[in-house]
Amino acid sequence: MSNQVRVRLLPSSRCLFDEPVQVKVSGLRSRQVVTMRARSTDDRDLQFSSSATYRADADGEIDLSRDPSLSGSYVGVEPMGLLWSMRADTKHKRFQKISSLSPHVVNFSVHEEDRILAEATNERFLIGDGVSRVPVKQGNIRGVLFTPPGGGPFPAVLDLYTFGGGLSEKRAALLASRGFLVLTVALYGHDDLPKNIQEIHLDYFEETIDFLKRQDKVGSKGVGVISRSKAADIALSLSVLVSGVEAVVWINGCSANTTLPLYYKRRQILPALMFDVNKVISSESGAIITKYGMHNPLEEENRATLIPIEKANSRFLFAASEDDLNWDSKAYMEEMVERLKHRGKLNFESVSYPGAGHYLEPPYGPYCPSSFHRVVGMPVRWGGEPRSHAAAEVHLWEKVQEFFRTHLSCDGAQNKSKL
C-alpha cells in the first residue's frame, strides 16, 4: 500500500447501519484514475462486493459525495453507491444481517490495477449505544425486545418480520436506536416453535401486543405494527380484529389474506388467497417472476379473502414498489385506498416508488435482485433498479419513523440513540 494515499470515512468509521458516511480519498496523483472497492460478509458468510472507477481532482483527491463514478457497479454521483450496489459472489443470494449483536463490517479499498493503495474499515452497527436487547420467551411469545436508553416513555412498535421462518433483529434494533420500544417476534422456525405452519392464529400476535402494552417504559396508548410482504396482511388483520393497534406500516403486501388460512379465537376468520404456479414467468437468470401468480382477490370467488380494513380505526401508511415482481403490491394498495375513500375513511397515507423492488429494507444494505423464495420453493426475481431502490429505502425509512412519531404520540421526551 502507498504511504501517501489515505481513505477517510466521515464523520466516523463507526456508525449505525442506517447512517450515511462520506468516503474521501487523498494523496493520489493529480487526475489519477483508480478503482474503489467495497467488500463485506453477511451472517451466513456470503461474500458481497462492488467496485467503481473514479478520477481524482487536480489536488489528487476523490470525494464520493461530489465526484461521479465513471464505470463499474454504478455510474454518476452516488455517495453511498459502493454500499447499495454490492452483490453476492453467488447468484440468487440475499444479504442477511439477522443478529443485532455484531456490526455490518465493510472494507473500502483503493486500487491502481492490481495494487492496493489504501483501505479503511466501516463498522455499521445495528444497535445504538444504550439500547437494551432482551430475548423474550414468555407464554407463546418468542422474540427479542429492544428498549432505547433513558426512562421513556417511548412509543411501542411490533415488528412483524415473521414470514419465511426464524427471527430477524435488524429493523427492530434500528428502530429502537431511533427512539422506539420494539418487539420483533418469530412465528415459526425459531427456538421451540414449529419448523413450519399450515395456518396462522392472530391470538399469538394479540398476545405480543398485550405484552408490549404492559412494558413500563411504553408511553403510547396503543402500538404500531411494521410489516412487509405476507406479514403485511397479518398486520391489516390485526388492525381490524385486535384492539390496541394504533398505527400500521404496510410495505409491499396484499389487500387479502394470502397463502395460509387465518384463525382467531379458535375459528377461521379468513380463507387464503392462493397462488397459481402455472402463471409464473421464467427468466434467463434462472429465477422466476411470480408477479401474476396470485389469484385476483377482487374476483367473486376470492372476495372472501379480502381484509375489511374499512372497519379498522388504526392509521395506515401504505408503501408500494412499482417494480415489485413478487406480486402487484401497487395494485393492491390502490384497491385499498379506493375502498377506504369510498367509505369516507381518511385514516391513511400512501406512497409508491418507481423503480423499486419488493425487498424494501432499512437503507444502505446491498440491493437484492433475486433470492430463494421459501413458499415457492425456488429462486424468484424481486424487481427494482438498484439506484431507484436504494433511494426508495432512504425515503421510506424516514417516512416510517415520522409516521410512528406522529401517530404513536406519548408524554415525555423521546431519546435518540447515537454511537
N, C-alpha and C positions, 0 to 999 in steps of 0.2 A: 504493500500500500504506500501511497505517496505521503510524505510527512507534511506537505503543504495543503493538500485537499482535505476539506472538512465538511461533514454533513451535520446540520443543526436542525433540531426539532423544537419548534417554539409553540407555546410558551414553555413547554416542558416535554421531556421524553416519556413522562408518566402522565396518563390522563384516563378519563373514563372512556369506555368503548364508544359512546355516542358523541364524543367531542372531536372537533377537527383539530388537526395540527398543521402548522406551517412548516414545510420542508424547504430548507435552503442549503445550497452548496456554495462553498467559497474556495479560493485557492487554485482555480483552474486557469488555463491559458486563455487569453482573450479570444472569444468566439470559438472556443474548443467545443467539439461535438462529443457527447458522452451518452451512455445508456444508463438510465436509472432503473433499478430493480427493487421489487418488494417480494419477500418470501415469508411464509407462515405455515404453521401446522395446527390442525384443529384437534378436538378432543379424541378423535379416532386415529390420530397420527397420519392423517392425509395431508399431503403437501399441496400448498396453494402458492401461485406466483404470478407476477405481472412484470411488464417492462415497458419503458417509453424512452424515446430518443429526444434529447434536449441540446440546444446550443447555448453556450454561456454568453453573457453580455461582454462589453468591452473591458470590464473590470474582472472578468473570469468568474462571475457569479451566476447562479441559477436560483430562481425563486418560483416554486411551483404555483404560488398564488398569482403570479404575474406572467410567467413565461409559458408559451404553448409547447405541448408535445408535438414533435414533427412526425413521428410514426410509432408504431408499437401497439400495445393493448388498447390505446385510445389516442385521439389527436385533439389538439386545442388546449386551452387553458382550463385545467381541471385540478384544483388544489388537492383534492383527495382521490384523484384518479387511480393512483397506484394501489389504493386500498380496495375500492369497489370493483376494480377491473381484474382482481386476482381470480384465477381459475384453478381448479383442481388438476393435478397431473393426470388423473384418471377420468374418463368420461362418466357423465351421469352421477356425479357426486356433489352433495350439498355440504357447505361449510357448517359444521356443528360445534357450537360453543355452548355446551349444556350446563356445565357446572360453573357456579359463580366464584369458586374458591381460587381459581388461578386466572391470570390475565391472558388476553389475546396478545401474543408477542409477535411483532412484525419487525423483520430485519430490512432496513433500507440500505442499498449499496449503490456506488457509482463505479461504472466500468468504462474503460477505454479498450476496445477489442476484448481480449481475454484477461486483461489485468484489472484487478480491483484497486481503485484509487482511494476509496474511503467507505466507511459504513457506520450505521448507527442503529440502535435498537429502540423501538417504541413499545412500551408496555401499556396495553389498553385494558383497564380494569372494568369488570362488570359491577363491582360493588364499591361504593364510596366509603371513605373513612367514617367510622362511627355507626354505619348501618349494621344492625344485628341480623344474623341469619340463624333461624331456629327450625330444625326439622320437626314436622308435625305428624304424629301418629296417635290420633285421638278419635275414638269411636271408629267410624268408617273412613275418616279423612287420612289421606296420605299425601303429604306435600311439604312445602317449606314456607315459613313466614318471614318476611323481611320488614324490619321496622327502622325508620330513619332515626338519626341521633336526636336527642333532646326530649323534652317532656310532652311534646304534642300540644293540642290534639292534631291528628292527621286524618286526611280523607282515606277511606278504605277502598281497596280495589282487589277483585278476584281475577286472577289471570287464568283463562281457560286455554292453556296450551296443552290440550288433552288428547286430541285425536291423532293417532299414529303410535300411541303407546309411550310409556316412560314418563319422565319428568324433565322439564326444561326450566332453568332458572334465569336465563339471560334477561328476558324482558322484565320479569318481576324485580330482579335485583337493580336494574337500571331505573325503573320507576321509583323504587324505594330511595335510590340515590338522588331522586328529584323531589322528594318530599311526600311520597305516598306510602301508606302502610299496605303491603301487598302480600297476598297468599296465592302461591301457584300450586296447583294440585294435579295429581295423576289420576287417570280414570282406569287404566289397566296397564299391564306390562311393567309394573314397578313394585318393589318390595314384596309384600304378600298378596298383592292384588292379582286377579286372574290374568293369564297371558293374553287372552282375547275375550271379546264380549259379543253377544248376539243381540243385545238390547241395551237401551240407555234409560236409567232411572233418575229423574230430576230430584228425587229425595236426597240423593248424595250431594248434589250441589246446594240444595236448601240447607243441608247440614253445614256445608262450608260457609255459607252466607251468615248463618246464625253464629258460627264460631268467630267470624270476623267482627261482627257487630258487638260481640262480648269483650273484645280486646280493650284494655284500659285506656290506651292512647288513641283510640278511634274517636274522631270528633264529628264525622258526618252522620246524619240520621239514617242514611242508607248506604249501600255500597255501589261502587262502579264495577262493571264487568268488561274486560277487554278480550277479544276473540278474533280468530281468523279461520277461514275455510269451514269445515264441518262444525267446529266449535262455535262458529258464529250463529248457526241456527239453534244451538243449545242455549246461547245467550238470549236470543229472541224469545224462546220458550220460557226461560226464567223470568223475563220481564213481564210476561203475560200471567204466569201461574204462581209465582213465588213473591211474597211481599218482601220489601226491603231492597229491591233492585232499583236504584235511583237513576243510574246513567249507564248506557250500553254503547261500547265501541264495536261496531260490526265491520270487519275487514274482509273483503272478497269472499263473502259467504253466499248462502242461498236464502230465498224467501220462504222455503218449505223445509220440513223435517226430512233430512236425507239419510240414505244408506241403512239406518237401523231404526226400528220402531221405538217410540218414546213412551215411557211409563211414568206415572206419578200416583202416589197413594195406592199402589198395587193394581192399577188398571191402566190399560193402554189409552193414551191421550191422542197421539197422532201416529198414523201409519208412516212407512218410509217411502219417500220418493226414490225410485230405483234407477239403475244405470243400465243402458243398453250397450253391450260390448260390440255389437255389430256397427255402431255408429262412431267408433274410434277411427282416427286417421293416422296412417303410418307416416314416418318421415325418414329422410336419408340418414339422420343421426342415429337411428335405431330406437329413439324414444317416440312414443305415440302422442297424439293430441286428443284429449278427452273432452274438449270444449262442448261438443254437441252430443255427448253421450247420455246426459241426464234426460229422463223423461220430462216433458213440459208440465210444470205444476199448474198451469192455467187451463189445461185440458180437463174436461169434465170428470174423467175417470181418475184424475190426480189431484183435484182441488181439495180433497180431504187432508192432504199433506201440508197445505198452506198454514203458516203460523199466524194466528189472528192478532197481529201486533197492534191493530187499531183498538184493542181492548186494554192495552198497556198504558200506564201513567208515567213510565220511565222516559227520560230524554234519550234520543238516539243520535249517534254520529255514524253515518254510513260512509264507507270509503271503498271505492271500486276501481280496479285497474282496467283500463280499456283494452289492453292486450293480454288479459288473463286467458291462458289456454287450458286451464284446468276445467273451468266452466264459465258461463256467461254472467259473471258477477255484476257487470254494469246493467244488464237487462233485469236481473233480479232486484237490484237497487232501485231502478226506475219503476218497477212494478210496485214496490213497497211505498215509494214516495207518492205515486199516483193514488194508491189505496188510502194512505193517510190523508192526503189532500181532499180526497172525495168524502171522507168522514169529517172534514173540518178540523183535523188534527194538525197542530203546528209544533209538535214536540220533537222535531228532528232537524238535523242539518246534514247535507250530503256533499261529497267531493269526489270527483273522478280524475284519474291520472292517465293522460295519453302516453303511450309508450311504456307503461309499467306492466309488470307481470304479476303472477299470483302471489309469490312469496315476499310480501312486504314485511320487513323486519325493522328493528331499530337500525339507524343509519351507520354506514361506513364498514359494513361487513361485505365479503365477496358476493357479487351477483351470482345467482344460480339459474342457469338456463334450463337444466333438466336434472332429474334425480329419480330414484326408485320410489314408486307410489305403493304404499302397503295395501291399500284397498284394491287397486287394480292389479297389483302383483307384477308390475314391470316398470321400466323407466318411462316417465312422461315429460313432455315439454311444458314448462310453466309460463312461457311467454315473456314479453318485455324486451326492450332495448336497453343495454346496460347503463348508459348515461341518463336516460329518462327515468329508469327505475331507481337509480341512486338518488336523483333529485326528488322523486316522489317520497322516498323513505325519509329524507330530511324534513320535508314539508309536513308529512303525516305525523311524524314523531312529535313535533312541536304542537301540531293541532290536537293530538290526543291529550297532551298534558294540559293545554289550555281548556279543552272541553271538560276534563275531570275537575280542574280547579274551579271552573265556573259552576258546575252542577253538583259538586260534592262539597259545597262550602261548609266550613266548620269554624268554630270560635278559636281564637288563639293564633299565634304566628306559626307559619309553616317554615321549616328549615329546609335548606338545600345543601346536600352533601357535596363536598369537594374533596379531591385528593390532595 
